Amino acid sequence: MLPLHGITVVAIEQAVAAPFATRQLADLGARVIKIERPDGGDFARGYDTTVKGLSSHFVWLNRSKESLTLDLKRPEAQRVLARLLERADVFVQNLAPGAADRLGASPAGLRAHYPRLVVCSVSGYGSSGPYSQKKAYDLLVQSEVGLISITGTQETPSKVGISIADIAAGMYAYSGVLTALLARTASGEGTTIEVSLFDALAEWMGYAAYYTAYGGSAPPRSGPDHASIAPYGPFRSREGGDVYLGIQNAREWTRFCADVLRVPDLVDDERFRTNSARVEHRVALHEAIDAVFHNLSAPEIIERLEAARIAYARLNSVAEFVEHPQLTARDCWRDIESPVGPLRALVPPVRMEGVEPVMNAVPSLGQHSQTILKELGFDPDTIARWRKEGMI
């Protein structure tokens, strides 16, 4: 029995945040009915065509879902939505500010009509405050919370290379829905959940916020280095390959000096005795490490790090990550179906004993419309007319 077997999720969703939340519910066995516009569907379908003609974002976020096309601005579509929600356990939406209210799908209205329904709204900035009506995209939220200001090199502020604000919001929406479903088993009542990209990423900025508020200045942009830990980041070998380090405590620092650098006296250098001192004298610290590493090949450095039980990494490309031996050894890949044939997909990161996650097909636009509408009791003639009129 899958953990969410019997749970039905209706989603009016697009892009990343809400689809990420609902895909994870589908991974656990929930039935997810994704409502899309008839004229193109979720706009993430058009982000790129790199996966044999499909969008990489859409493939990642929408497997195991059923696609129902509806023109929600038409009264007939409201009838369909009402029948869906009568049978649903969860409703998720991340429409533009005010759009859900205009469609008659406000959280308060839905909760009044469907008291057992868990209603989850994902937005850019939340339903209140001066930014509540602003549209928000990942780049803009990264900018607003100050993440870009502390990311990148000293010369160049940079955004994070993945949609981190959307992913953060999707994770909180997912965990919020699970919590609400658990609470419903005791109370018998649904609830309303609100998640914003801004609030989600603001939580992830906690370290930087405390550092700035109480330290008097923000963590400096330091590329792959760390503002408050040293040595931390890439160090170059003799042939130019980088080895990444992150020394976290005094025991590791002592072993690193004795067994990797083979300069044990460095531990007693006042400039490097504590982590705070090493951060303060980072330039001199790097010079001391470089003096050793520049005479060693990357394999020689790694051999010493392994022997000393010091954590390290090499800089992989994304292509190297895809073929990472750890993924292969842990059986992390599954074949899934799609409109363009079989594709490889990574299994979800949470592994539950006795549960094989659902890894079903990526749907084509409107693929399940006919089946779902019949299930809701609409007759074939009505469905055919709606298709001809562009309602589905």
JOJO-V501738 format. One record per backbone hydrogen bond with DSSP energy under -1.0 kcal/mol. NH is the residue of the N-H (numbers start at 1). CO is the residue of the C=O. If there is no record, write none. Layout:
NH:CO ; NH:CO
This chain:
4:28 ; 5:2 ; 7:4 ; 9:31 ; 10:90 ; 11:33 ; 12:92 ; 20:16 ; 21:17 ; 22:18 ; 23:19 ; 24:20 ; 25:21 ; 26:22 ; 27:23 ; 29:26 ; 30:25 ; 31:7 ; 33:9 ; 34:66 ; 35:11 ; 36:68 ; 40:38 ; 41:37 ; 45:42 ; 46:43 ; 47:44 ; 51:54 ; 52:50 ; 53:49 ; 54:51 ; 59:55 ; 60:56 ; 61:57 ; 62:58 ; 64:361 ; 65:62 ; 66:32 ; 68:34 ; 70:36 ; 71:391 ; 72:70 ; 74:71 ; 78:74 ; 79:75 ; 80:76 ; 81:77 ; 82:78 ; 83:79 ; 84:80 ; 85:81 ; 86:82 ; 87:84 ; 89:8 ; 90:8 ; 91:118 ; 92:10 ; 93:120 ; 94:12 ; 99:96 ; 102:98 ; 103:99 ; 104:101 ; 105:100 ; 110:106 ; 111:107 ; 112:108 ; 113:109 ; 114:110 ; 117:114 ; 118:89 ; 119:191 ; 120:91 ; 121:193 ; 122:93 ; 123:195 ; 132:129 ; 134:131 ; 141:137 ; 142:138 ; 143:139 ; 144:140 ; 145:141 ; 146:143 ; 147:142 ; 148:142 ; 150:147 ; 151:148 ; 153:156 ; 158:151 ; 164:162 ; 167:163 ; 168:164 ; 169:165 ; 170:166 ; 171:167 ; 172:168 ; 173:169 ; 174:170 ; 175:171 ; 176:172 ; 177:173 ; 178:174 ; 179:175 ; 180:176 ; 181:177 ; 182:178 ; 183:179 ; 184:180 ; 185:181 ; 186:183 ; 187:183 ; 188:184 ; 190:115 ; 193:119 ; 195:121 ; 197:123 ; 198:124 ; 200:196 ; 201:197 ; 202:198 ; 203:199 ; 204:200 ; 206:203 ; 209:205 ; 210:206 ; 211:207 ; 212:208 ; 213:209 ; 214:210 ; 215:211 ; 216:212 ; 223:152 ; 225:222 ; 233:245 ; 235:243 ; 237:241 ; 238:296 ; 240:237 ; 243:235 ; 244:313 ; 245:233 ; 247:231 ; 253:249 ; 254:250 ; 255:251 ; 256:252 ; 257:253 ; 258:254 ; 259:255 ; 260:256 ; 261:256 ; 263:257 ; 266:263 ; 267:264 ; 268:265 ; 269:266 ; 272:269 ; 278:274 ; 279:275 ; 280:276 ; 281:277 ; 282:279 ; 285:281 ; 286:282 ; 287:283 ; 288:284 ; 289:285 ; 290:286 ; 291:287 ; 292:289 ; 293:289 ; 294:290 ; 295:292 ; 296:293 ; 301:297 ; 302:298 ; 303:299 ; 304:300 ; 305:301 ; 306:302 ; 307:303 ; 308:304 ; 309:306 ; 310:305 ; 313:244 ; 316:314 ; 321:317 ; 322:318 ; 323:319 ; 324:321 ; 328:324 ; 329:325 ; 330:326 ; 331:328 ; 332:327 ; 334:345 ; 336:343 ; 341:338 ; 343:336 ; 345:334 ; 347:332 ; 355:352 ; 358:27 ; 362:337 ; 367:364 ; 368:67 ; 369:366 ; 372:368 ; 373:369 ; 374:370 ; 375:371 ; 376:372 ; 377:374 ; 378:373 ; 383:379 ; 384:380 ; 385:381 ; 386:382 ; 387:383 ; 388:384 ; 389:385 ; 391:386 ; 392:386
